[in-house]
Amino acid sequence: PGEVVTNVTAPEGPSGVLHVPPRLLMGPGPANSHPRVLAAQTLPLLGHMHPPFFKIMDEIQQGLRYVFQTNSKHVLMVSGTGHAGMEACIANLLEPGETIVVGNNGIWGSRVCDLAERYQAKVVNLQKEPGQTYSKDDLSKALEEHKPAVLFLTQGESSTGTHQNLAGVGELCRKHGTLLLVDTVCSLGGVPLFSDAWEVDAIYSGSQKCLAAPPGGAPLFFGERAFEKLQSRKSKVASYYFDLNLVGDYWGWYDKRFYHHTGMTSTWYGMREALALVANEGLDNMWARHQAVADHLWAGLRELNLEPFVEKPEDRLITVNTIKIPEGVDPVALVTNAMEKYNLEISGGLGGTVGKVWRVGLMGYNAKMENVEMVLAAFRDGLKKQGRL
Ligand code: PMP
């Protein structure tokens, strides 16, 4: 007794060098990362409090201001995926007992309802059928009736393929003293967004879609009113990790730097590079590129007699496209064939769209004509195999 021996032996699995199969990720995300972003992530580590690393964080914030189209000082990257951004916004913008009206026309609204409940908010679930969006009239009525502290909307609903028009919604919210919070995880960089001009108060996003970086970072924007709310809270933010007073300190919001948690060194290298790519290409060009590939995709799909799931053209999202599954077609067989034959990811539905749609993502580094051709070839082949062409 007393002598301790390793009786759990070294595993077979994590030994040797890792290999992964090549895949073209044309589902709702993640999309493939730009090689320059991946290369940046292999650079040697800096300490998270070293001045050269602070410079990288500053550059990220400049890039975020550009992509969000804001002059707000209060932007940063939340450590974690899109959900981390979602949780940070809910935890910081709402105090217990306050009301949030949630535009719930897909899975992301449902998640926000769940999250807001956990932070003890009163949740008003403004439910819509998948494939529909909110008119100003819908929102005006809800604001009038509930006078919420926060209104939540999803700009790009990746589970249903809708694009929510945001123009004028900020103005409406201001009239009612409501903060407008928007999810842009699958739309930021792919479709126009003007945070300041549209008077949006808070936004979270994700790294792994139109920004062409791996998952792991959530861009976050707080406008002036959201920041004031944060500063004037009566209760402590219930999450330590996502308390933006503390995280903001580390990102230089308060003109000093304070260690909150270890900065995600390699992930932020990648984000710096991803945002440099955005700045180099220019947002107008990026938006036009995403639009052009989406137009090309739909021209090809219509030749295959495939139809959009979202009825109104103005409600259709171009970054995650939902395609109606025709009667009698086996959607899974088509998806499996795409993966087996083309190493290509096409996705099925999620939440309310399961069994109703395929989803094709055209985002960031993957938003290219040759990738659309590959997707169309996979649809053609998959339909042919089911005797549809
Ligand atoms: N919101 C939207 C619109 C999304 O598309 C996603 C990711 N599919 C999320 C939120 C959640 O992001 P993540 O999976 O990166 O946590």
Boltz pocket constraint, residues with backbone or C-beta under 6 A from the ligand:
constraints:
  - pocket:
      binder: B
      contacts: [[A, 28], [A, 29], [A, 81], [A, 82], [A, 83], [A, 84], [A, 108], [A, 154], [A, 156], [A, 157], [A, 158], [A, 159], [A, 183], [A, 184], [A, 185], [A, 186], [A, 206], [A, 215]]
      max_distance: 6.0
